Amino acid sequence: MPEINHIKKLRNVKSLSINEIVKRTGFCWETVKKYADEDQLPKERESKKRGMMYEEKWGEIVSDWLTEDYALKKKLRRNNKNIFEQLQKLGFPGSYRTVCVYVKEWKDRVLDESDEIKEEAERLTHPPAEAQIDFGVTEVVQEGKVKDVHCLIMSFPYSNGGLVVPLPAENQECFLEGIKMLFVQAGYVPRKLRLDNLSAAVVQARGRGQETIFTDAFQRFSSHYGFEPQACNARKGNEKGHVENKVGYVRYNFFTPSPVIEDLTHLRSLLLEHSKKDHQRKHYKKGDIIADLMEEEKKYGLALPENEYPVFKESTVTANKYGEVIIDKQAVHVPNSYHYNKLHLITYWDRYKVVSMHGEILSEGPRAYMNKTREIPWKSILNNWMRKPRSIVYSRYFPYLPGRIAHHLNIESTELRKERVKWLFSFITKYDMVEINDRFYELAPIEEVEGESSQNTIEHPYDVNWSIYDSLQPTENRQTKVEVSHV
């Protein structure tokens, strides 16, 4: 480049001839003429593949074959050797290595990591008052037992906000009732609601030129509230990626460790409190508070209807000869059901009702999944606590202990704590933890029960001073003393 600038300076500034410049610089006449009088404009570099696979028909033939094969099962596709042999029959002059290199390059360019055809992703813009919804399963602890909870999560991509309601199942009644609760928490109805192809809302997913077919109940529900349902394409969860991420966010921030609850109503209030607190953080991109963006988004939504939509499912059932009706795949005894040939079964999200043909309520109660729980593996937990007694009060399982037992283990002395864990371990194979707590004074050594009040304890999450509470209950020795004094 300095030589080019020198030639141009001699030509344009000093007005020398081409021959004179040739004498001074020593370059050939053609080179000096080119750089002195012609414009040296930059050109874009053209990267063009060269070789028989790109300049002749062979690459196009192989690409067509590979595209055709990826519509078939993997075992029916041609491998590199088959492709090379078929090309040789067409007069291909190249080598097997040339074919392998081209096939690998084609796969890197066209296929993703899962050997699926790559599709160009479109960056979506999210207008206000549009929401996405999905289920996520997590667990809580209720009455000393683990319970699975299906959380229905509604996210708002415009504001990055989210709301959660806990439900016992993912059937149609729970799904629609959960959406109602979320609308009430949001204070408005989103104009569009994007969801997965779950059976509670979708009969047939979009495909082969046919649009999504929603269930009649979901269509009536969406018509009442006025929102437009939008179902994702089959196996395209990325189309509602915001709520997919929100499900994981809720699980790791609201349910780790598993909270201790009284019932689903209590859990609902806890989750609403968590959500409101989370809305006080700033939007990751816009920089505004999420709660303010959600309030702004509310202006673009639909008003809640005056009349609440009743969610229930009605079906006709028949009682067997034992007077039992099948409800949620379980036989439930219904008194006087044998007097009727047909019965009406009305199921709500949390309860059922069996009604006779004359309108008489024969039976009602909670649905079976409302009481579905799992035992906490206390045996393995206690076995680990015996080896590490110092860590008991810091364990994630310590808040799940019933009150009396927690108070019994909540002492400073690690040696005494270890002995009490051994005592608890000796009964856990025979009784469950709740029963041990109920029969505590019957099973615990008397000298330890009387001496607990003198031990220094650490505050338990239940915030109950069991030593004061249990001192109101007389022991056998105290009863004897009282009887002697009266005599």
Disulfide bonds with the S-S distance in Angstrom:
none
